[in-house]
Amino acid sequence: MMFRSHMELALEQARAAAGRGEVPVGAVVVSPSGSVVAKAGNRTRELKDPTAHAEILALREACAVTKSERLPGFDLYVTLEPCAMCAAAMAAARIRRIYYGASDPKSGGVAHGARVFIHPQSHHVPEVYDGIAAKECEKLLQSFFAEKRAGKN
């Protein structure tokens, strides 16, 4: 099977999140056959739930669709480096590969901060690919926060 990036769909979810006033992060879960089984954008404000990150919502939806608490062989695309909470959830779900766009030196949990997957307590270590559509992901985040600082939303 030839590699096909699903980052554009994750970016669509991130743009929709921004439109709702949420931090623009989007995530997509892809089955081993390459079909999209779940997609989500951040909804922490809307749901008044600090765990309602795009990745968590997409994992929950994928688990509901597959009727399983684990997703071995599944891949997750996300526009921003996952935080420690989301990285731990991906390990628990046994996600095969994580593809992310923008790195997050402040709150990331994969290449920065907690670096969840290199910790000895991480029972599963997915393959990680960073920098997928990074410039577009970064621009979306930078624009969102620039507008926030300017008081536009």
Backbone as a chain_set.jsonl record, in Angstrom:
{"seq": "MMFRSHMELALEQARAAAGRGEVPVGAVVVSPSGSVVAKAGNRTRELKDPTAHAEILALREACAVTKSERLPGFDLYVTLEPCAMCAAAMAAARIRRIYYGASDPKSGGVAHGARVFIHPQSHHVPEVYDGIAAKECEKLLQSFFAEKRAGKN", "coords": {"N": [[0.848, -1.19, 0.0], [0.544, 2.197, -0.82], [1.896, 5.109, 0.747], [-0.229, 7.577, 2.053], [-0.885, 10.759, 2.997], [-2.946, 12.024, 5.572], [-3.079, 14.502, 6.549], [-4.214, 16.858, 5.552], [-6.943, 16.545, 6.023], [-6.875, 16.526, 8.805], [-6.042, 19.156, 9.167], [-8.328, 20.469, 8.199], [-10.1, 19.854, 10.257], [-8.816, 21.232, 12.3], [-9.069, 23.878, 11.416], [-11.846, 24.127, 11.579], [-12.126, 23.908, 14.342], [-10.854, 26.273, 15.146], [-12.7, 28.064, 14.118], [-14.71, 27.706, 15.935], [-13.688, 28.964, 18.065], [-11.841, 27.538, 19.43], [-8.562, 26.283, 20.298], [-6.73, 25.753, 17.406], [-6.46, 22.678, 16.624], [-6.378, 19.625, 14.997], [-7.322, 16.2, 14.474], [-6.982, 12.913, 13.069], [-7.939, 9.55, 12.741], [-6.772, 6.651, 11.231], [-7.508, 3.602, 9.664], [-5.929, 0.294, 9.41], [-6.326, -0.411, 6.746], [-6.327, 1.981, 5.494], [-8.515, 3.637, 5.553], [-10.392, 6.415, 6.792], [-11.428, 6.477, 10.073], [-12.141, 8.062, 12.165], [-12.407, 11.5, 13.133], [-11.557, 14.666, 14.472], [-11.685, 17.871, 16.11], [-10.259, 20.181, 18.443], [-12.267, 20.631, 21.389], [-12.401, 21.682, 23.922], [-13.319, 24.036, 25.193], [-15.984, 24.256, 24.294], [-17.127, 21.833, 25.248], [-16.512, 22.105, 27.845], [-14.421, 20.657, 29.025], [-11.389, 19.597, 29.991], [-10.049, 17.463, 28.882], [-10.841, 17.218, 26.29], [-9.264, 17.207, 23.919], [-8.289, 17.231, 20.462], [-7.056, 14.796, 19.677], [-7.797, 12.976, 21.713], [-10.594, 12.982, 21.46], [-10.819, 11.975, 18.848], [-9.645, 9.438, 19.198], [-11.505, 8.327, 20.998], [-13.799, 8.241, 19.375], [-12.901, 6.517, 17.322], [-12.472, 4.154, 18.78], [-15.093, 3.649, 19.568], [-16.292, 3.192, 17.074], [-14.889, 0.925, 16.205], [-15.458, -0.76, 18.234], [-13.673, -1.409, 20.296], [-11.134, -1.119, 22.801], [-8.604, -0.779, 22.052], [-6.387, 0.067, 19.374], [-4.642, -1.358, 17.474], [-2.397, -1.217, 14.744], [-3.571, 0.988, 13.669], [-3.316, 4.396, 12.557], [-2.525, 7.751, 13.557], [-3.11, 11.064, 12.743], [-2.153, 14.334, 13.47], [-2.317, 17.838, 13.929], [-0.621, 19.202, 15.646], [2.139, 18.622, 17.796], [1.517, 16.035, 20.046], [0.366, 16.468, 23.422], [1.44, 15.388, 26.717], [-0.705, 13.982, 27.926], [-2.277, 13.197, 25.709], [-0.408, 11.724, 24.233], [0.076, 9.605, 26.012], [-2.46, 8.434, 25.983], [-2.539, 7.573, 23.331], [-0.541, 5.633, 23.392], [-1.738, 3.841, 25.175], [-3.886, 3.068, 23.605], [-2.579, 1.69, 21.696], [-1.744, 2.729, 19.239], [-0.352, 2.575, 16.004], [1.237, 4.299, 14.333], [2.178, 7.712, 14.608], [1.605, 10.751, 13.134], [2.628, 13.98, 13.052], [2.203, 17.564, 12.73], [3.101, 20.561, 13.455], [5.694, 21.214, 15.798], [5.766, 21.319, 19.407], [7.286, 22.994, 21.577], [6.595, 24.09, 24.043], [4.366, 22.715, 25.24], [4.391, 20.126, 24.306], [4.514, 16.505, 24.303], [5.924, 14.505, 23.151], [8.34, 14.869, 21.516], [9.267, 16.824, 23.096], [9.223, 18.139, 26.495], [7.596, 15.868, 28.575], [8.161, 13.645, 27.01], [6.86, 11.11, 26.458], [6.989, 8.567, 25.129], [9.594, 7.62, 25.396], [9.842, 6.991, 27.973], [10.329, 4.569, 30.549], [7.95, 3.489, 31.547], [6.163, 3.494, 29.483], [4.214, 1.383, 27.841], [3.829, 0.835, 25.228], [5.243, 1.788, 22.195], [4.748, 3.871, 19.661], [5.507, 4.353, 16.141], [6.874, 7.456, 15.224], [6.355, 10.291, 13.288], [7.348, 13.416, 12.422], [6.747, 16.891, 11.505], [5.018, 16.898, 9.318], [3.401, 18.654, 6.91], [4.134, 20.886, 8.355], [4.627, 23.72, 8.21], [2.158, 24.808, 7.368], [0.518, 23.967, 9.48], [1.744, 25.304, 11.625], [1.379, 27.971, 10.826], [-1.409, 28.24, 10.959], [-1.852, 27.975, 13.731], [-0.287, 30.144, 14.693], [-1.602, 32.344, 13.499], [-4.106, 32.162, 14.719], [-3.501, 32.65, 17.456], [-2.365, 35.197, 17.217], [-4.585, 36.692, 16.441], [-6.119, 36.373, 18.751], [-4.52, 37.748, 20.636], [-4.774, 40.261, 19.538], [-7.324, 40.764, 20.141], [-9.416, 39.945, 18.531], [-10.984, 37.645, 18.632]], "CA": [[0.0, 0.0, 0.0], [1.317, 3.423, -0.913], [1.627, 6.077, 1.812], [-1.066, 8.727, 1.735], [-1.036, 11.594, 4.18], [-4.298, 12.5, 5.897], [-2.905, 15.745, 7.297], [-5.148, 17.887, 5.079], [-8.194, 16.336, 6.756], [-6.615, 17.009, 10.17], [-6.051, 20.628, 9.077], [-9.744, 20.884, 8.093], [-10.643, 19.773, 11.613], [-8.193, 22.317, 13.062], [-9.72, 25.128, 10.985], [-13.19, 24.127, 12.162], [-11.949, 24.202, 15.774], [-10.589, 27.716, 15.239], [-13.977, 28.718, 13.873], [-15.515, 27.594, 17.168], [-12.962, 29.653, 19.129], [-10.966, 26.571, 20.095], [-7.203, 26.225, 19.771], [-6.883, 24.994, 16.166], [-5.778, 21.393, 16.513], [-7.246, 18.608, 14.425], [-6.762, 14.848, 14.476], [-7.656, 11.915, 12.237], [-7.495, 8.171, 12.967], [-6.852, 5.915, 9.979], [-7.443, 2.15, 9.857], [-4.829, -0.371, 8.684], [-6.619, -0.44, 5.305], [-6.177, 3.332, 4.966], [-9.748, 4.428, 5.604], [-10.556, 7.293, 7.951], [-12.473, 5.968, 10.965], [-12.535, 9.1, 13.119], [-11.765, 12.803, 12.98], [-12.04, 15.597, 15.496], [-10.922, 19.061, 16.432], [-10.371, 20.53, 19.862], [-13.586, 21.058, 21.879], [-12.285, 21.847, 25.373], [-14.202, 25.123, 25.642], [-17.37, 23.89, 23.983], [-17.584, 20.756, 26.133], [-16.053, 22.411, 29.208], [-13.749, 19.409, 29.361], [-9.964, 19.769, 29.701], [-9.525, 16.317, 28.135], [-11.458, 17.191, 24.956], [-8.297, 17.521, 22.869], [-8.627, 16.585, 19.192], [-6.576, 13.414, 19.662], [-8.621, 12.175, 22.63], [-11.915, 12.838, 20.846], [-10.69, 11.073, 17.7], [-9.44, 8.088, 19.727], [-12.789, 7.847, 21.541], [-14.677, 7.914, 18.25], [-12.362, 5.33, 16.648], [-12.751, 3.003, 19.643], [-16.536, 3.382, 19.486], [-16.556, 2.625, 15.746], [-14.306, -0.425, 16.12], [-15.923, -1.518, 19.404], [-12.478, -1.918, 20.956], [-10.377, -0.098, 23.54], [-7.264, -0.694, 21.461], [-6.389, 0.308, 17.931], [-3.367, -1.778, 16.879], [-2.386, -1.104, 13.289], [-4.171, 2.26, 13.269], [-2.44, 5.561, 12.559], [-3.167, 8.997, 13.983], [-2.545, 12.304, 12.207], [-2.553, 15.471, 14.288], [-1.654, 19.041, 13.44], [0.322, 19.703, 16.641], [2.76, 17.591, 18.626], [0.634, 15.689, 21.161], [0.77, 16.72, 24.806], [1.702, 14.145, 27.454], [-1.971, 13.262, 28.113], [-2.667, 12.586, 24.444], [0.597, 10.708, 23.907], [-0.193, 8.444, 26.869], [-3.683, 7.804, 25.473], [-2.173, 6.875, 22.093], [0.181, 4.425, 23.8], [-2.733, 2.922, 25.743], [-4.699, 2.573, 22.49], [-1.671, 0.915, 20.844], [-1.652, 3.339, 17.913], [0.848, 2.101, 15.301], [2.068, 5.424, 13.894], [1.681, 9.067, 14.835], [2.137, 11.748, 12.217], [2.19, 15.302, 13.505], [2.668, 18.71, 11.974], [3.917, 21.528, 14.197], [6.217, 20.777, 17.094], [5.259, 22.135, 20.511], [8.294, 23.031, 22.645], [6.007, 24.525, 25.318], [3.443, 21.75, 25.847], [4.465, 18.821, 23.666], [4.862, 15.372, 25.162], [6.556, 13.466, 22.346], [9.739, 15.27, 21.302], [9.556, 17.827, 24.126], [8.577, 17.915, 27.789], [7.586, 14.538, 29.193], [8.651, 12.638, 26.056], [6.16, 9.932, 26.963], [7.332, 7.28, 24.521], [10.912, 7.118, 25.797], [9.765, 6.669, 29.398], [10.239, 3.114, 30.75], [6.582, 3.061, 31.844], [5.364, 3.459, 28.26], [4.1, -0.027, 27.469], [3.76, 0.749, 23.77], [5.934, 2.907, 21.555], [4.403, 3.95, 18.241], [6.427, 5.059, 15.257], [6.505, 8.868, 15.219], [6.841, 11.078, 12.148], [7.005, 14.813, 12.682], [6.97, 17.854, 10.434], [4.103, 16.697, 8.194], [2.701, 19.929, 6.661], [4.448, 21.696, 9.542], [4.48, 25.17, 7.98], [0.734, 25.134, 7.355], [0.022, 23.773, 10.848], [2.287, 26.406, 12.433], [0.737, 29.222, 10.404], [-2.769, 28.229, 11.497], [-1.748, 28.254, 15.169], [0.214, 31.505, 14.881], [-2.67, 33.282, 13.128], [-5.138, 32.083, 15.753], [-3.052, 33.339, 18.667], [-2.183, 36.621, 16.897], [-5.918, 37.289, 16.51], [-6.494, 36.4, 20.169], [-3.786, 38.848, 21.251], [-5.295, 41.512, 18.995], [-8.697, 40.904, 20.638], [-10.38, 39.716, 17.445], [-11.926, 36.553, 18.934]], "C": [[0.89, 1.249, 0.0], [0.91, 4.389, 0.196], [0.771, 7.22, 1.285], [-1.257, 9.513, 3.018], [-2.5, 12.022, 4.336], [-4.219, 13.813, 6.665], [-3.858, 16.842, 6.827], [-6.491, 17.764, 5.797], [-8.037, 16.785, 8.21], [-6.614, 18.537, 10.188], [-7.472, 21.167, 8.938], [-10.39, 20.879, 9.475], [-10.086, 20.895, 12.486], [-8.832, 23.659, 12.701], [-11.129, 25.236, 11.561], [-13.125, 24.444, 13.654], [-11.708, 25.69, 15.971], [-11.875, 28.507, 15.042], [-14.912, 28.678, 15.072], [-14.843, 28.315, 18.338], [-12.063, 28.746, 19.933], [-9.553, 26.689, 19.523], [-7.246, 25.297, 18.55], [-5.975, 23.767, 16.058], [-6.8, 20.398, 15.984], [-6.541, 17.273, 14.382], [-7.631, 13.913, 13.647], [-7.073, 10.547, 12.577], [-7.791, 7.38, 11.695], [-6.648, 4.425, 10.254], [-6.258, 1.552, 9.109], [-5.061, -0.426, 7.166], [-6.513, 0.937, 4.663], [-7.441, 4.176, 4.988], [-9.808, 5.245, 6.897], [-11.704, 6.749, 8.797], [-12.946, 7.013, 11.963], [-11.771, 10.379, 12.817], [-12.376, 13.742, 14.001], [-11.126, 16.809, 15.567], [-11.101, 19.348, 17.909], [-11.778, 21.006, 20.209], [-13.552, 21.292, 23.392], [-13.218, 22.927, 25.895], [-15.672, 24.755, 25.461], [-17.913, 22.864, 24.97], [-17.246, 21.009, 27.6], [-15.378, 21.18, 29.81], [-12.262, 19.553, 29.009], [-9.353, 18.593, 28.942], [-10.038, 16.27, 26.702], [-10.502, 17.714, 23.883], [-8.692, 16.737, 21.62], [-8.247, 15.107, 19.188], [-7.449, 12.504, 20.522], [-9.995, 11.929, 22.015], [-11.866, 11.882, 19.656], [-10.46, 9.629, 18.164], [-10.749, 7.509, 20.269], [-13.728, 7.42, 20.421], [-14.209, 6.644, 17.547], [-12.63, 4.073, 17.466], [-14.23, 2.643, 19.614], [-16.877, 2.709, 18.161], [-16.065, 1.184, 15.669], [-14.765, -1.344, 17.258], [-14.753, -2.192, 20.133], [-11.777, -0.785, 21.7], [-8.97, 0.068, 22.989], [-7.374, -0.605, 19.952], [-5.06, -0.108, 17.296], [-3.448, -1.713, 15.36], [-2.967, 0.198, 12.779], [-3.135, 3.375, 13.382], [-3.225, 6.788, 12.984], [-2.383, 10.173, 13.403], [-3.044, 13.437, 13.072], [-1.705, 16.677, 13.893], [-0.603, 19.6, 14.385], [0.877, 18.532, 17.44], [1.864, 17.296, 19.832], [1.232, 16.048, 22.524], [0.973, 15.368, 25.498], [0.426, 13.32, 27.639], [-2.347, 12.507, 26.842], [-1.685, 11.494, 24.023], [0.365, 9.442, 24.737], [-1.442, 7.706, 26.394], [-3.4, 7.027, 24.187], [-1.412, 5.593, 22.395], [-0.805, 3.4, 24.349], [-3.595, 2.303, 24.649], [-3.894, 1.708, 21.52], [-1.653, 1.42, 19.397], [-0.325, 2.935, 17.274], [1.793, 3.246, 14.952], [1.373, 6.734, 14.211], [2.401, 9.978, 13.859], [1.684, 13.103, 12.753], [2.868, 16.407, 12.726], [3.629, 19.578, 12.75], [4.451, 20.91, 15.479], [5.759, 21.776, 18.154], [6.255, 22.126, 21.67], [7.726, 23.387, 24.013], [5.196, 23.41, 26.002], [3.493, 20.356, 25.237], [4.89, 17.729, 24.632], [5.534, 14.244, 24.413], [8.04, 13.77, 22.167], [10.203, 16.26, 22.364], [8.931, 17.398, 25.454], [8.728, 16.497, 28.296], [8.169, 13.441, 28.304], [8.156, 11.242, 26.462], [6.693, 8.61, 26.413], [8.729, 6.767, 24.867], [10.949, 6.752, 27.282], [9.632, 5.157, 29.57], [8.823, 2.613, 31.056], [5.668, 3.058, 30.627], [5.361, 2.023, 27.752], [4.044, -0.236, 25.962], [4.432, 1.991, 23.198], [5.575, 2.913, 20.073], [5.551, 4.555, 17.435], [5.944, 6.511, 15.22], [7.171, 9.558, 14.04], [6.392, 12.514, 12.365], [7.227, 15.678, 11.445], [6.077, 17.683, 9.225], [3.256, 17.969, 8.043], [2.943, 20.92, 7.797], [4.207, 23.181, 9.336], [3.014, 25.585, 8.013], [0.122, 25.001, 8.753], [0.474, 24.922, 11.747], [1.581, 27.719, 12.108], [-0.676, 29.332, 10.974], [-2.758, 28.579, 12.988], [-1.297, 29.693, 15.424], [-0.85, 32.545, 14.57], [-3.749, 33.331, 14.205], [-4.726, 32.881, 16.992], [-2.781, 34.816, 18.426], [-3.529, 37.338, 16.951], [-6.404, 37.375, 17.953], [-5.825, 37.587, 20.862], [-4.318, 40.208, 20.789], [-6.755, 41.741, 19.427], [-9.762, 40.667, 19.589], [-11.3, 38.537, 17.671], [-11.718, 36.039, 20.318]], "O": [[1.868, 1.326, 0.743], [-0.266, 4.483, 0.548], [1.022, 7.757, 0.206], [-1.743, 8.977, 4.014], [-3.185, 12.336, 3.362], [-5.167, 14.198, 7.349], [-4.271, 17.677, 7.632], [-7.105, 18.774, 6.14], [-8.962, 17.359, 8.784], [-7.129, 19.145, 11.126], [-7.79, 22.215, 9.5], [-11.138, 21.794, 9.82], [-10.804, 21.448, 13.319], [-9.103, 24.478, 13.579], [-11.553, 26.312, 11.981], [-13.974, 25.169, 14.172], [-12.292, 26.302, 16.865], [-12.107, 29.504, 15.725], [-15.801, 29.519, 15.204], [-15.348, 28.291, 19.461], [-11.573, 29.129, 20.996], [-9.373, 27.144, 18.394], [-7.743, 24.175, 18.647], [-4.886, 23.818, 15.487], [-7.935, 20.337, 16.457], [-5.317, 17.208, 14.269], [-8.844, 14.094, 13.537], [-5.856, 10.398, 12.69], [-8.897, 7.428, 11.156], [-5.734, 4.036, 10.981], [-5.65, 2.218, 8.271], [-4.105, -0.482, 6.393], [-6.596, 1.064, 3.441], [-7.443, 5.304, 4.496], [-9.336, 4.813, 7.949], [-12.818, 6.579, 8.303], [-14.022, 6.877, 12.545], [-10.647, 10.351, 12.316], [-13.551, 13.631, 14.349], [-9.969, 16.776, 15.148], [-12.005, 18.807, 18.547], [-12.412, 21.703, 19.418], [-14.566, 21.117, 24.067], [-13.845, 22.748, 26.939], [-16.488, 24.926, 26.366], [-19.028, 23.009, 25.471], [-17.634, 20.243, 28.483], [-15.698, 20.73, 30.91], [-11.921, 19.622, 27.828], [-8.248, 18.714, 28.412], [-9.689, 15.348, 25.965], [-10.871, 18.545, 23.054], [-9.352, 15.702, 21.713], [-9.027, 14.264, 18.746], [-7.797, 11.397, 20.112], [-10.503, 10.808, 22.043], [-12.772, 11.069, 19.477], [-11.02, 8.699, 17.585], [-11.064, 6.343, 20.03], [-14.372, 6.374, 20.501], [-15.025, 5.785, 17.212], [-12.978, 3.034, 16.905], [-14.583, 1.464, 19.634], [-17.662, 1.761, 18.128], [-16.754, 0.321, 15.125], [-14.496, -2.545, 17.248], [-14.822, -3.356, 20.527], [-11.826, 0.369, 21.276], [-8.231, 0.955, 23.416], [-8.309, -1.119, 19.338], [-4.413, 0.711, 16.643], [-4.451, -2.107, 14.765], [-2.874, 0.493, 11.587], [-2.208, 3.307, 14.19], [-4.44, 6.859, 12.795], [-1.164, 10.264, 13.551], [-4.234, 13.503, 13.381], [-0.526, 16.544, 13.565], [0.231, 20.402, 13.963], [0.165, 17.568, 17.723], [1.492, 18.215, 20.561], [2.44, 15.942, 22.74], [0.699, 14.322, 24.909], [0.462, 12.095, 27.523], [-2.693, 11.327, 26.89], [-2.097, 10.453, 23.511], [0.45, 8.331, 24.212], [-1.472, 6.475, 26.405], [-3.956, 5.95, 23.975], [-1.615, 4.578, 21.729], [-0.715, 2.216, 24.021], [-3.992, 1.142, 24.754], [-4.459, 1.071, 20.631], [-1.559, 0.633, 18.455], [0.712, 2.952, 17.937], [2.99, 3.184, 15.232], [0.153, 6.856, 14.101], [3.629, 9.981, 13.766], [0.485, 13.345, 12.891], [3.94, 16.23, 12.148], [4.84, 19.359, 12.713], [3.743, 20.171, 16.163], [5.413, 22.917, 17.847], [6.104, 21.361, 22.623], [8.309, 23.027, 25.036], [5.332, 23.193, 27.207], [2.707, 19.49, 25.621], [5.539, 17.991, 25.644], [5.704, 13.15, 24.951], [8.893, 13.007, 22.62], [11.401, 16.503, 22.51], [8.199, 16.411, 25.516], [9.84, 15.985, 28.432], [8.622, 12.413, 28.809], [8.939, 10.34, 26.763], [6.83, 7.64, 27.159], [9.018, 5.59, 24.65], [11.962, 6.264, 27.784], [8.897, 4.52, 28.816], [8.529, 1.437, 30.845], [4.509, 2.658, 30.731], [6.383, 1.514, 27.29], [4.196, -1.358, 25.479], [4.208, 3.106, 23.669], [6.042, 2.063, 19.314], [6.449, 5.188, 17.989], [4.74, 6.764, 15.187], [8.376, 9.432, 13.819], [5.198, 12.791, 12.477], [7.825, 15.236, 10.464], [6.355, 18.276, 8.182], [2.488, 18.318, 8.94], [2.057, 21.697, 8.152], [3.637, 23.837, 10.207], [2.668, 26.6, 8.618], [-0.695, 25.828, 9.157], [-0.312, 25.449, 12.534], [1.231, 28.484, 13.007], [-1.087, 30.403, 11.419], [-3.566, 29.387, 13.446], [-1.862, 30.381, 16.275], [-0.986, 33.527, 15.301], [-4.242, 34.402, 14.559], [-5.502, 33.683, 17.512], [-2.949, 35.621, 19.342], [-3.613, 38.461, 17.447], [-7.039, 38.36, 18.331], [-6.477, 38.339, 21.586], [-4.314, 41.179, 21.547], [-7.345, 42.776, 19.119], [-10.891, 41.135, 19.733], [-12.31, 38.416, 16.978], [-12.417, 35.121, 20.747]]}, "num_chains": 1, "name": "protein.A"}
